[in-house]
Amino acid sequence: MTPAVVMLLCATAFLGTAILAILAARSGRATQVIYGTSLVVSSIAFATALVQLAAAISPTSTSTLTLPIGLPWLGAHFRLDALAAFFLVVVNLGGALASLYGLGYGRHERAPQRVLPFFPAFLAGMNLVVLADDAFTFLLSWEFMSLASWALVMAHHRDAGNRKAGYLYIVMASFGTLALLLAFGLLAGPEGSYDFAAMRAAAHTSSTAGIVLILLLLGAGSKAGLVPLHVWLPLAHPAAPSHVSALMSGVMTKVAVYGFIRVVFDLLGTSTAWSSVVVLVLGGGTAVLGILHALMEKDLKRLLAYSTIENIGVIFVSLGLALAFEANGMGLAAALALTAALFHVLNHSFFKSLLFFGAGAVLVATAESDMEKLGGLIHRMPFTSFAFLVGCMAISALPPFNGFVSEWLAFQAVLQSPDLPQWGLKIIIPAIGGLLAFSAALAAACFVKAFGVTFLGRPRTLVAGQAREVDRLSLAAMFVPAALCLLAGILPGVVMDSLAPVTLALIGTSMPVQMGVPWLSIVPITETRSSYNGLLVFLFTAFSASLTAYLVHRFASRALRRAPAWDCGFPEADPATQYTAGSFAQPIRRVFGTLAFRAREQVDMPAPGDLRPARLTVVSRDLIWDGLYVPIVGAVASIAEKLNHLQFLTIRRYLSLVFLALVFLLLVLALWS
């Protein structure tokens, strides 16, 4: 069997598992059967995609398949090339980890019959999107993926917040699909060539390419979480069960990135310099606004969701750089930027899945995701705390973990901007690089807050003080991506060389082979410009930490005395004396909150003699929601009210409207052809 056939069989197995879940959802062993089957199928699909990616050294290695279903004159086309193989590795590795986590986490699920059927269906939809090689199959799979994930968001629909999240998600998903439908319509042209091969071979005018790019940013960008289309993401991702949140945040957003790359870099062909400016500006703004919102959050899962927006911004900045360099014939710089984007896609799937798994473990142990009600969990949940700490260091881009490597490659691409001929790009790209550096610093502060307030200090509530470590399957699902975060950080050359077939297929150039560099270093451009060795950084860090620990234990006082932490001389060990999530973010909120959130602090200070406690209330607003979406909702409601009288027309007027609509559509068709 060809790899494409194996992948389609895996997608079919996912669908069969979903049907089995419907039939046996209320069985006592349904959770183990469904998640166990999903784990096996995901592992097979992951291995197949990995082998195909390793073999994708030439276009002849591409595996294709056409089935006699779908549109009668088109059929259903499927293609497994280097780009699809890489994203299928991301999708199915994330699916396998989420399935493994679900084996433990699913035991605590309140309504498993609402989750089990849609979990494998969601995995099937994502696989089919990446495999699709024609517009009809792509859009059908895209909608299936969206509907399955919407059902998972609505699993706990009795919660009013979840219903709001589900409604907003389905509206934004429908809007994104409409934008993609229009984009593929433009690419197909008057002839209606919906096969991707025909679109790839066609010549597209600059105006068509520009409109398609905007539509892709609306369609794929809304699913990925680009600002200002991000409003659904911080509501929907936390509403879903934690292993589904990991899939949506760590994997589904990457399927949206795949859709953007497939169309812009593959189907459209050559790019223009102005198109890169649009992507760069959107990516830089998304990175900064996403991490600022994350810093203001006190709910752990919402913080992680906003952090996803920031990382999507980093990915799109790298893609914008690749577009700029490709438009100016700078092949090596374009390959560097595209490699940075793809590397960060992989990295984000690792550490964001890990962090959502950790948040789910905290939720199972304490029934709380509000950081203000946690604290001290490092003593009650040491293994979860360690794994979560690894994820925090990786997402904060600290060496020797993987997040550092991909962001370092992105900065190396930024440093190639002086060679660009356009002065506008020479000015814009360093400014965007500054935004990336700013967002990286804020990300480090954000995850110091997330880990410190959640796991360190003293328990703030009784449930935090009585927490217990989660099951071994959940811990295994956390430690696997934690190990991958370290391995990808100390052996980045392996990942970069694996991405070479993808960049070669998309832009005709790949980075130099990295595994031949001594000491497993990586040299993106030349040794005189930059190099990095994650293995040496790891060995130095491990050696220095071990030596320090030895010297302290060998020569310091051996007397051991346990006592409460010093609290400014007050003997009362009150958890209220600790930093909270809000107090940690207060300095940053005072600097940026007025501009980004219109944040206002209201202080209620009782008069002398009044026994009421003093209170500080912070009021903030989402300016994008208030400035963009509220007027749209109001306009839609107003138009709907004015059109309401169309329900009460006579038959003759209804027939007249149908006739006018038919004439209008015929005119559009005549002008189009």
Protein Blocks (a to p, Z undefined) as FASTA:
>chain_A
ZZklmmmmmmmmmmmmmmmmmmmmmpmklmmmmmmmmmmmmmmmmmmmmmmmmmmmbfkl
pccdddfehjfklopaddddfklmmmmmmmmmmmmmmmmmmmmmmmmpmblmlmmmmmmm
mmmmmmmmmmpccfklmmmmmmmmmmmmmmmmmmmmmbmklmmmmmmmmmmmmmmmmmmm
mmmmmmnomnopabfklmmmpccdfklmmmmmmmmmmmmmmmnopafklmmmmmmmmmpc
fklmmmmmmmmmmmmmmmmmmmmmmmnopadfklmmmmmmmmmmmmmmmmmmmmmpmbfk
lmmmmmmmmmmmmmmmmmmmmmmmmmnopaklmmmmmmmmmmmmmmmmmmmmmmmmmmmm
mmmmnopabfklggjklmmmmmlmmmmmmmmmmmnopafbfklmmmmmmmmmmmmmmmpm
blklmmmmmmmmmmmmmmmmmmmmmmmmmmmmmmgcjdfbfklmmgccddfklmmmmmmm
mmmmmmmmmmmmlmmmmmmmmmmmmnopacddfklpghhiacfkbmkloccdfklmmmmm
mmmmmmmmmmmmmmmcfbdcdddddeehiablcfklpccfklmmmmmmmmmmmmmnopac
ddddddehiabdcddddddddfklmmmmmmmmmmmmmmmmmmmmmmmccfklmmmmmmmm
mmmmmmmmmmmZZ
